[in-house]
């Protein structure tokens, strides 16, 4: 079933190349069978006293045969490898697209290293198996068929001995293949863990050095590689069992043929040239039969890897356009939450029943942490935001603030209640249309390994340089950009590592400026900045918010004093709501948080 899917989905488009490779394989197989026939002719000619024929005719024929086989083998190898690379490259493209377009919940349930392992390691196994399949299953099978036919033509009785012996090896080889598939699956899973561990350690290099964790991290990676070594040894041991089985069976076949040939020559049924040709054919048969024998183990390993690849490709997205989805154009930005609830565990179970772990965590949100109990992230959340208003969300960590932000662009769908924009249910708005109306600036400004201009232009692909510059100026980013060696064409590095935190944040704001969406989501946009950077970013954010509906998540309450409405959240519920002055007067949770930050009505 797995191989059928690979064939129909990714190999069939290249059937022309495959036919070309098959023709070349047939030439290789035919040339292999020609050797023993030529040997038979040479020895029979010598026995008949035709030495001159052997001297003048046989050498050119052997050279020509070697030339034909060599050229065909070269072209076939190039064709097969190119075809395998083309198929695996197409699979990698499809997997990359599947990951890029996957629901956010799917991407945050597994470490990025696990997905990278499937794209690189699993597909490498599939590629190697594809080459082996083409060479062994086609070329070697064709060669074996032609050689067996040659043996039958030379002497059917000796051929019968050979055909009776080799099938004995079939059953143990099949059992080895089944074990190899299971072992390969375990190996690839462990490969995922090792890849994720290395990525985690390298990404956290700063903390590793700050807390002097080099030794403990080294021990962790050593243990991981020891586990990988053990699984590789197990897999290779399984592969190694095939060749000895075929070697023993081949030895029995050759011994039986020699005994039978000696009797038939002495009885006058065979010429010496026929016996030499038959034994030559049998020796030539050993290599393709051995290759075919090892193919079962390799195929089972590839099936295990391909199954994991297809599982990723087949995972359905739940965040999709409804059949009656509408393109709403530019919206005014009036937002309404009515009795909205959300449960990360329920969402995970709905997305993937096998992944319905009560300890599910959403890495994109501080509201869901590893090891959390199966408690809803939001419960009966209701509020209304008029177009152009600024509404702030505050409260303790894990209270549900970031979850509210995540629901608006449909990174997740609520598990209860209704969310509308301009009176239209989010689920009825086309996803592209919805997200065109929303700009997001988060605490961790995500920049891609490209130029400054390209990173700003992600807000509006195709924007002119003048528009990009205008957005940068509005975000107070133009001056530091022009101070870079190449200005707007300066590369920002991986995740923007060539820039400071404040610079990255201002580029992120410029991106939102350029997008010019009517709804702005600020998810702790200044939480990680120093005082000087925060002041500059706050000034840029103030310009960005003008004329837009703004929903802000903030821990620094001084940044939301001027909000039209402040919603105080705790344990997934709104426990207080009002203006800064009104909430201070209530002397509830908000007032206590303000006192902790030395912020009161006078400050």
N, C-alpha and C positions, 0 to 999 in steps of 0.2 A: 504493500500500500504506500509506504513512504517513498520507495524508489519510483513507483508509478507517478506520484505527485511531482517528484523532481523531473521526471521525463516529460510529462505533459506541460508543466509550467515553465521549465527553463531550458530543457535540452531540445525539445521539438522545434523551436524557432531556428535552430542551427542544423537541421537535418541534412542540408546540402553538404555542409562540411563533414558531417558524420559519414555520409555515403562515400565521399572522397577518401576518408580515412579507411573505410571498409575495403575499398578497392585496393588500396596500398597494402593492407593487411593480407588480402588474398594473394597478392604478388609475393609477399614474404613467405606465406605458408606454402605456395607452390614451389618456390625456389628451395625451401627446406626439403621438400620431398624429392626434388631433382637430384640432390647429392647422393643418396643411396642408390638410385637408379643408375647414375653415372658410374658409381663405384662398381656396381654389378657388371656393367658393360666393360669396364676396364679390366677386371679380373678374368672375366670370361674370354675377352680378347687375348689376354696374355696366355691363358690356358690353351687357346686355339692356335697360338703361334703368330698372332697379329700384332707384334710389338711395334711396328712402324706406325700403325693406326693410333696406338696408345701414346707414342712419343709426339706425333704431329697434330693430333686432333683433340685428345683429352685435355692438355694444359690450357689451350685457348678457351675451350668450353667451360672449364672450372673458373678461369679468370672472369669470363663474361657472366657466369652465374653469380659469382661473388659480387661483381659490380652491380648487377641488377638488384640483388638482395640488399646490398649496402645502401644504394640510393633510395630504394623503396622504404627501407627501415628508417633512414634519416627523415624522409618526407613524412612518413607515418607518425614518427615520434613528435615532430614539430606540430603536425596537424592535431594530434590528440591532446598534447599539452596546451596548445592555443585554445582548443575547444573547451577543455576543462577550466582554464583560466577565465574564458569568456562567461561560462555558466556560473562559476563562483563569484565573479565580479558582479554579474546581474543579481545574484542572491544577496551579496553584500549591499548593493544599492537598495534593493527591496527591504532588507532588514533595517538599513539606516532610515529609510522613509517610514517604516513601521514604528521605529523608536521615536523619531522626531514628531510623528503625528499621534503617538499613543496618549492615552489619558494620563494626566499628571499623577493620578493615584497609582497607576501601574509603574511609572518610572520611579516613584519614591518608595515603593515597597521593596525594591531590590537595589543593591549597590551598583553604581555605574560600571564597576569592574566586571560584574557578572555579565552585563550586556556586551561589554567589549570582548570578553572571552568567547561569547557565542559568535560574534561577528568575525573574529580573527581565528581563534583556535579550532572551534567546531567546523567552520567552513574550510579551514586548511585540511582537516581530516577528510571532509567530503571531496575536496579537490584531489587529494592524493588517491582516494578510493576511486574517483572517476577515471583517473589515468590508469590505475591498475585494472579496473573493469574493462576499459577499452582495450588495453594491451592483452590482458589475460583471458577475459571472457570472450573476446572476439578473435584477436590474432592468434593466441595460443590454442583456443578451441579449434579454429580453422586449421592451424598447423597440426594439431593432434588428429583431427579427422582425416586430413590428407595423408599423414604418416600411417595411421591405422589402415586406411584403404590400400596404401602401398604394401604394408605387411600382408594383408589378406591376398593381394595380387601375387606377391612373391611366394607365400606358402600359408594357406588358410589354417592348417592344423597348428602351426607354431603361433599364428596370430590368435587362435582360440585360447591357447595357454595364457598369453599376455592379457587378453580380455577377461579371463576368469580370475586372474590374480589381483589386478588393480582395484576392482570394486570392493575388495575386502577392507580397504582403507577408508571407505566412504563414511561409515557410521561413526568411528571415533572423530573424524574431521568435523562432521556436523555437530557433534556434542561440544567440541572445542569452540566452534563458531558461536554457539549459543552462550557459552560462558564468556566469550570475548565481548559480546554485545553488552552484557551486564557490567563487566569490568570496565569497558570503555565509557559507559554512562557515569559510573562512579568517578573515573579519572577526570572527565570533563567537568563534573560538579566541583571536584577538588581544585581543578584549574581555575574555575570561577572564584573560589575562595581565596586562592593565592593571589590572583590578579587584583581582587578587591582589597586585600590586605596591603599589598605593595602600594596601590594607589592611595589608600588611606594614610599610610605611613609617610609617603612623600608629600602629600598635600598638607599633612600636619607637621611638617619638618620644623616649623618655628616652635611649636609646643614641645616637640621631642627634644630639641636642644635646650629650651628654657627650663624644662623639668628633668634634664639629664636622663632621658629615657632611651638613649642609644642602645644600652646593653639589653634592656627588656624587649625593645622592638627587634633587636637582632635575634634574641632568643625566639620570639614569636615567628619571625620569618624562617629561622632554621627549622623549627618544628613543622611549619607549613611545607617547606621544601622536602623535609624528611618524609612527610606523608605523601607528597607527590612522587618522590622516589619509590616508595613502597608500592604505590599503585602502578607506576610505570613498569617496575620489575614484574609485577603480577601479570600485566598485559603482555609484556615481551616474552615471559615464560610460556604463556599460552600460545603465542605465535611460534615459539621455538619448537613446540611439540610436533608441529605438522611435518617439517622436513625429515626428521628421523623416521616417522611412520612411512613416508613415501620412499625414503631411502631403503628401508628394509623390504618393503613390498617390491621396489624396483630390483633389488638384488635377487629376491626369490624369482621374479619374472625372468631375469637374464640367465640365472642358473638353470631354470627349467627349459628355457629355449636352447641353451648350449647342449644340454643333455639330449633333448629331442633332435636337434640338428645333427649331432654326431651319429645318432642312430639312422636318421634318414639319408645322410651322405653315404654311410657305409652300406646302406641297403640300395643305393643307387637312385633314390628318389629326388635328390637335390645335387646341384653342382656347387663347388666351393664358392664360386662367385655369388650364387644366390644366398648362401649362408652369410657371407661377409656383408652383402647388401642388407639382409634382414637384421643382422646384429647392429649394423650402422644405423638403420632406421629406428631400432629399439633404443639405442643410445640417444639418438636425436629426440626421441619421444619423451625421455625422462625429464628434460628441462620444462617443456610446456605443461606436462602433467603435474610437476612439482609446483609450478606457478599457479596453476588452476587450483591445486589443493590448498595453497596458502590464501587464495582469494576468498574463501568462505569466511575466514577469521577477519580479514580486512573489511569485507562487505558488512559483516555484522557490527564492526566498530563504526563504520561510516553510517549505518542505519541509526545507531544510537545517537550520533552527532547530528544527523539530518533531522531526526525526530525533535531534537531540542531546537533546531533552527525553525522548523515548521511550526512548533508550538508558539514561538514568538510571533511568527508571521500570521498565524491563525487567531491570535488573541483579538477578540472584537473590541472596538471602542464603544463605550457607553455614552460618552459625551459627543453626540452627533446631531445633525440637523433633523428636526421633525419633518414629516412629510409635508406639513402645511406651513413650514418655516417661511418667514417673510423678510424681505430686505427693507429695513426701516429707514435707510438713509441717515442723515444727521439728526440726532435726537436732541431734545431740550435738556434731558438729564434728570427728570423727576423720578426718584427711586422710592419703592415701597417694599418693605418686608412684612409679611403677614403670617404670624405663627410659624415662623421658620425653625425647623430643626435639622440637625445634621449629626451623623454618627459615623466616625471613620471606620469602625469595625463593620457596620452594616454596609457601608459603601464598598469596602474591600471584599466582603462576601458576595455582594452582587456582581462585582467586576470579575472575581475569580474565586469560585467556591473553595478551591484548594488552598487559597491564601487567606482564608477567613480566620486569621490569628488574633486572639484577643489582645496581643501585644503589638498590633499594627501601629506603625508610626508614620506620620506625614512629615518628611524631612523639609518640606517647603513651608511648614507652619509650626510656630512655637506652641500651638494649642494641642498638638498630639505628640507625645513623647514616648520613646521606647519603654515598654513595661507598663504603660498606662492601663488601667482597668477598662473594661468594656462599658464606659460611660459616655453618653452623648456629648459632643463638643458644643452643640447649641440646643437650647430648649425654648420653644415658644418665643422666639425673638421677633418683635414687631416694632417698626418705626417707619416714619415717612420723612423724605428729604425733598424739599421743593427745589426746582431747577435753580442753579446758581448758589445754593446754600453750601456752607461748610459745616460738616458734622464730624465730630471727633469721637473715637472709641478709646476708652482707657480702662485700666483695671489690672489686677495681678496677672503674672505670666500664666498662660494656659487657660485663660478665662474665655477664650473664643473670639478674640478680636481679629486675628489673622484669618480665621475661618470665614468670618463675614466677608472680608476682602476677597478671599478665594472663590466665594460663591458668585460674586457679581459678574466676572468674566467667564463663568462656567468652567473654571478649572476643575470644580466638582459640582455635582448637582445636589441640591438640598434633599434630604430624606423625608422631610415633612414641610408643609406650608407652601407659600407662594411668594415669589419675588417678581416684581414688575418694574419696568422702566417706561415712563410715559404711558402707564396703564397697560402695557403689553407684557404678557408672561415671558420670562427669559427663554423658556423652552420653545416658544413660538418664534423667536427671533433667530435668523440665521447666524451661525457662530461668527462667520467673517464679518457680517454686518454689525453684530454686537460688539466684537472686539475692536472694530474700527472706531467705535464711539468711546473707547476707554483707553486712558493712558495710565501706566503704572510706574511708580518710582518706589523702590523698596530699599531696605536697609543695606543689603548687599547689592551694590550696583554691578550688574552683570555686563561686562564688556567682552567682545570677541577679539580674537587675535587678528586684528585688521587695523586700518588707519583710524585716526580720530574722526575724520570726515565720514568714513563708512559706518562707524559706530553711531554717530548722530543720525545719519541717513536711514538707519533701520526704522526710525520713527515714521518715515515717509519715503519708501523706495522710489528712486528716480528724482529726488529733490535736487534743485540746482545748488551750486556752490554758494550763491548769494543767500538762498533760503537757509542753508546750513549755517552760514556765518551769522545771519540774523538771529537764529535760534541760540547759537553759542553766546552771542552778546547779551541776549535777554537772560541767559542762565549764568551770567558773570563768568564765562569760561573762555572768552575770546583772548583775553590778555595772556593767560598762562599757555594757551594753545599756540599763540604766535611766538612765545618764548621757547617752544620746543624746536629742535634742530630742523625739522621739516614742516613745522606748523601743522596745518590740517592733514597733511600727508604723513605725519609721524606715526609709526606703528605703536600701538598701546601695549603690546605683549599679551601673553596668555592671561586671560581674566583681568586684563588691564594692569598687570603687575609692574609696568614701568611708570605708573602714575600714583600719586598719593590718594588716600581715601577721599579727601575733599574734591580732588580733581575728577576722580571717577564719578562721584556723585553729581557734580555739575554737568558732566557729559551726559549722564543719565537724565538729568533735568532738561538739558538741551534737546535730547531725543524726544522727550514728552512735549516740549515746546513745539518742535517741528511737527509732531503728529497733530497737534491742535484739536484734540478730542474734547467733547463737551463734558466728559466725566473723568475726574482725576482721582486715582487711588494712591495714597501715600502710606506705605507700610513701614513705619518707624524710619523714615527717610533720613533723619539726622542722628539716630541713636549711637552710631559708631564714630561720630566726628568730634574733634576737639573744639574748644570754644570759638577759636578764630574761624575755622572752616565752617562750623555750624552757623555763625553769623552771616557768612557769605551765602551759604546754601539757603538759609531761611529767607534772605532777601530775594534770591532767585525764585524760591517757591512762592513767595507772596505775589510776584509778578505772574507766575504760572497759574495761580489759582483764580485770578481775576476773570469773572464771567463764566466760571466753570463750576459744576457741581463737584464738591470735593469731599471725599471720605478719608479721614485721617486716623491712623493707628499711632498712638504716641505713648511712650513711657515718660518722657520729659514733659510734664504738664504745663510748663511755661510756654510751650510752643502752641498750645491749643486754647489759651485763655480767651481769644477773640472768636472762638467758634460760635456759630449760630445755635448749635445744640451739642451738648456733650452727653454721650451715653456711657454709663459706668457699668462694666460687665464683671461678673463673678460666677464661676462654675457654669459657664455657658448661658447665663441669663442676664438680662438687663435689670440691674437692681436699683439704679438711679438714673434720672435724666433731667436735663435743664441746662442753664447757662452757668458759667464759672461762678458768678456772684450768687446765684440761687443755690447752687450745690454747696458752696462754702457755708451759706446760711443754714442749710439742712444739717450740717455737721455729721454727715454719714461717712461712707467709705471714701468718697472723693476728697472730702475735707481732711481725712486722716492721711491719705496719700499726699495731699498738698503739704501738710505739716511735715511729713517725712522728707519732702524735698525743699522745705523752708519756703514754701510758696503760699501766701495767703492773699486775701483780697486787697491788701495794701501793697503787695510787692509786685 
